[in-house]
Amino acid sequence: MTMRSRRETITFQNPFRIKGIDRLLSPGAYEVVTDEEMIEGLSFASFRRVATMIMVPRGSSMEMISISPADLSDAQRIDASAA
């Protein structure tokens, strides 16, 4: 199975929460990694998302936490509406 990872940086202007993370996260830029696998048997390249993770600072290290894309979208929407 062919896999690929996409990385993007998402910036929050306000403190925020994401379901599955037990603490309030600080405003700032966060790297989000999305793993996708190719759907075999099609006449064109198509991928399906299999995991979404956010990199969160934890003391002097970084923690990669699996999150739901819907929960991430909710946090972004709430952050945008708070401005």
FILUM-962871 format. One record per residue (C-alpha): residue number from 1; z negated, x, y negated; residue in one letter. Coordinates in pm, whole numbers. Each point is the difference from the previous one (the first is absolute). Last residue first. Layout:
BEGIN
resi,up,east,north,resn
NUM,Z,X,Y,A
...
//
This chain:
BEGIN
resi,up,east,north,resn
83,-1691,-1116,-3740,A
82,-190,-199,265,A
81,320,-171,120,S
80,154,331,105,A
79,-310,103,198,D
78,-17,-338,177,I
77,370,26,95,R
76,-45,358,125,Q
75,-304,-97,210,A
74,190,-297,147,D
73,300,222,82,S
72,-230,245,182,L
71,-159,-287,195,D
70,348,-124,99,A
69,103,350,112,P
68,-306,1,227,S
67,-202,318,-2,I
66,-51,304,221,S
65,-222,262,-167,I
64,86,368,-51,M
63,-307,183,-135,E
62,29,288,-244,M
61,-260,275,-41,S
60,-251,124,-260,S
59,-199,-324,-3,G
58,215,-269,156,R
57,326,-36,-193,P
56,224,-278,132,V
55,349,41,150,M
54,142,-343,81,I
53,157,-98,330,M
52,268,-248,107,T
51,105,-24,364,A
50,279,-138,222,V
49,260,-101,-258,R
48,334,-95,155,R
47,320,198,-51,F
46,369,-86,0,S
45,301,225,50,A
44,316,-198,76,F
43,169,-123,320,S
42,-339,-99,139,L
41,-135,104,339,G
40,-313,182,-111,E
39,-222,-102,-292,I
38,-99,327,-162,M
37,-370,58,-48,E
36,-183,3,-332,E
35,-307,181,-128,D
34,-112,-79,-355,T
33,-207,254,-191,V
32,-173,-95,-327,V
31,-113,273,-240,E
30,-250,-115,-259,Y
29,10,54,-377,A
28,-301,-100,-208,G
27,-269,-262,-47,P
26,-303,47,223,S
25,-45,-176,333,L
24,-281,-247,66,L
23,-136,50,350,R
22,25,-127,356,D
21,374,37,44,I
20,137,-259,245,G
19,113,-241,-272,K
18,107,197,-306,I
17,-221,21,-306,R
16,77,111,-353,F
15,-122,194,-305,P
14,260,-42,-276,N
13,333,160,-98,Q
12,122,42,358,F
11,290,234,68,T
10,211,-4,315,I
9,164,315,131,T
8,257,-38,273,E
7,56,152,341,R
6,241,-123,265,R
5,-36,107,360,S
4,273,-17,262,R
3,10,-70,371,M
2,282,-2,253,T
1,-95,-137,343,M
//
